[in-house]
Amino acid sequence: MAFSSATSIAAVNLSDTRTAGCLLTGIPGLQHLHIWLSVPFCIMYIAALAGNGVLICTILSQPSLHEPMYIFLSMLASADVLLSTSTMPKALANFWLGSSHISFDGCLTQMFFIHFLFVADSAVLLAMAFDRYVAICSPLRYATILTRKVIGKIVAATLTRSFIIMFPSVFLLQRLHYCRINVIAHTFCEHMGIARLSCSDISINVWYGLAAALLSTGLDIILIAISYVHILLAVFRLSSQEARSKALSTCGSHVCVILLFYIPALFSVFAYRFGGKHIPRYVHILLANLYVVIPPMLNPIIYGVRTNQILEGTKQMFSNIAKGLK
């Protein structure tokens, strides 16, 4: 029996993950709590879908909201919905049904879309910062700078950059030779989680992942910070206290969303890289899962509460729907 067991383990170790697929364990160490954990995650996911769906429909249905700021906001809401949907359904299936298996190609596809949408989210936040910069620092040129043509180019650049940055990671993973046990201690597939299943040298994957993060999210953070330095300088040069308050108010929602997006992400990255020996593995996985549902859930609430145009547009949309049903 011992020989048979050893032979079986060896067979698993030497099997090609491309054929066998991968097994997602869920949240390691908390498998006994999966059912209970699924409840808040399911509620947050549904809230994210509903909130962002209402936000997108409001912006599309109200002509008064067809402005650059709200177009970028609808892009952010769309990316948030897709990011949550690329992770939560599989995680919930794992929590509820124990459906841990995913094909290798399916794992690569999920990994690509998660990272692609994360980079796209970051680029949209940068576009929104640029929008606020132009609106406050060059208000008289706002309409001539942010034309429909320019917005179209920004959208195309956002998608193109995300694709160019993340698509090579698929090939970097496909080139590896997989010969280890195909278990990923996570609820979804991510780049380094897949790479660590390989018995090949993954140095290129490590360095590419770091370079991709620095050239996308890292660069975006720097540019957003520069934009807001210029915005604050312009605001505090205003002579009227009322004008200063109004200018700061228009940026308040965006600043909240920026902090909500970047702070958990940076905390997760640094905790994973530098706190691995001190922070339990399940904390990293919980943070990663909360990160893909909490910002998408809260973003519509932040904009709905802090932006009168969104709030009024939503009321008008539901009023029109109610009239149509009578």
Secondary structure in CASP SS format (residue, H / E / C, confidence):
PFRMAT SS
TARGET T0000
AUTHOR 0000-0000-0000
METHOD secondary structure of the structure
MODEL  1
M C 1.00
A H 1.00
F H 1.00
S H 1.00
S H 1.00
A H 1.00
T H 1.00
S H 1.00
I H 1.00
A H 1.00
A H 1.00
V H 1.00
N H 1.00
L H 1.00
S C 1.00
D C 1.00
T H 1.00
R H 1.00
T H 1.00
A H 1.00
G C 1.00
C E 1.00
L E 1.00
L E 1.00
T C 1.00
G C 1.00
I C 1.00
P C 1.00
G C 1.00
L C 1.00
Q H 1.00
H H 1.00
L H 1.00
H H 1.00
I H 1.00
W H 1.00
L H 1.00
S H 1.00
V H 1.00
P H 1.00
F H 1.00
C H 1.00
I H 1.00
M H 1.00
Y H 1.00
I H 1.00
A H 1.00
A H 1.00
L H 1.00
A H 1.00
G H 1.00
N H 1.00
G H 1.00
V H 1.00
L H 1.00
I H 1.00
C H 1.00
T H 1.00
I H 1.00
L H 1.00
S H 1.00
Q C 1.00
P H 1.00
S H 1.00
L H 1.00
H C 1.00
E C 1.00
P H 1.00
M H 1.00
Y H 1.00
I H 1.00
F H 1.00
L H 1.00
S H 1.00
M H 1.00
L H 1.00
A H 1.00
S H 1.00
A H 1.00
D H 1.00
V H 1.00
L H 1.00
L H 1.00
S H 1.00
T H 1.00
S H 1.00
T H 1.00
M H 1.00
P H 1.00
K H 1.00
A H 1.00
L H 1.00
A H 1.00
N H 1.00
F H 1.00
W H 1.00
L H 1.00
G C 1.00
S C 1.00
S C 1.00
H E 1.00
I E 1.00
S C 1.00
F H 1.00
D H 1.00
G H 1.00
C H 1.00
L H 1.00
T H 1.00
Q H 1.00
M H 1.00
F H 1.00
F H 1.00
I H 1.00
H H 1.00
F H 1.00
L H 1.00
F H 1.00
V H 1.00
A H 1.00
D H 1.00
S H 1.00
A H 1.00
V H 1.00
L H 1.00
L H 1.00
A H 1.00
M H 1.00
A H 1.00
F H 1.00
D H 1.00
R H 1.00
Y H 1.00
V H 1.00
A H 1.00
I H 1.00
C H 1.00
S C 1.00
P H 1.00
L H 1.00
R H 1.00
Y H 1.00
A H 1.00
T H 1.00
I H 1.00
L C 1.00
T C 1.00
R H 1.00
K H 1.00
V H 1.00
I H 1.00
G H 1.00
K H 1.00
I H 1.00
V H 1.00
A H 1.00
A H 1.00
T H 1.00
L H 1.00
T H 1.00
R H 1.00
S H 1.00
F H 1.00
I H 1.00
I H 1.00
M H 1.00
F H 1.00
P H 1.00
S H 1.00
V H 1.00
F H 1.00
L H 1.00
L H 1.00
Q H 1.00
R C 1.00
L C 1.00
H C 1.00
Y E 1.00
C C 1.00
R C 1.00
I C 1.00
N C 1.00
V E 1.00
I E 1.00
A C 1.00
H C 1.00
T C 1.00
F C 1.00
C C 1.00
E C 1.00
H H 1.00
M H 1.00
G H 1.00
I H 1.00
A H 1.00
R C 1.00
L C 1.00
S E 1.00
C C 1.00
S C 1.00
D C 1.00
I C 1.00
S H 1.00
I H 1.00
N H 1.00
V H 1.00
W H 1.00
Y H 1.00
G H 1.00
L H 1.00
A H 1.00
A H 1.00
A H 1.00
L H 1.00
L H 1.00
S H 1.00
T H 1.00
G H 1.00
L H 1.00
D H 1.00
I H 1.00
I H 1.00
L H 1.00
I H 1.00
A H 1.00
I H 1.00
S H 1.00
Y H 1.00
V H 1.00
H H 1.00
I H 1.00
L H 1.00
L H 1.00
A H 1.00
V H 1.00
F H 1.00
R C 1.00
L C 1.00
S C 1.00
S C 1.00
Q H 1.00
E H 1.00
A H 1.00
R H 1.00
S H 1.00
K H 1.00
A H 1.00
L H 1.00
S H 1.00
T H 1.00
C H 1.00
G H 1.00
S H 1.00
H H 1.00
V H 1.00
C H 1.00
V H 1.00
I H 1.00
L H 1.00
L H 1.00
F H 1.00
Y H 1.00
I H 1.00
P H 1.00
A H 1.00
L H 1.00
F H 1.00
S H 1.00
V H 1.00
F H 1.00
A H 1.00
Y H 1.00
R H 1.00
F H 1.00
G C 1.00
G C 1.00
K C 1.00
H C 1.00
I C 1.00
P C 1.00
R H 1.00
Y H 1.00
V H 1.00
H H 1.00
I H 1.00
L H 1.00
L H 1.00
A H 1.00
N H 1.00
L H 1.00
Y H 1.00
V C 1.00
V C 1.00
I H 1.00
P H 1.00
P H 1.00
M H 1.00
L H 1.00
N H 1.00
P H 1.00
I H 1.00
I H 1.00
Y H 1.00
G H 1.00
V H 1.00
R H 1.00
T C 1.00
N H 1.00
Q H 1.00
I H 1.00
L H 1.00
E H 1.00
G H 1.00
T H 1.00
K H 1.00
Q H 1.00
M H 1.00
F H 1.00
S H 1.00
N H 1.00
I H 1.00
A H 1.00
K H 1.00
G H 1.00
L H 1.00
K C 1.00
END
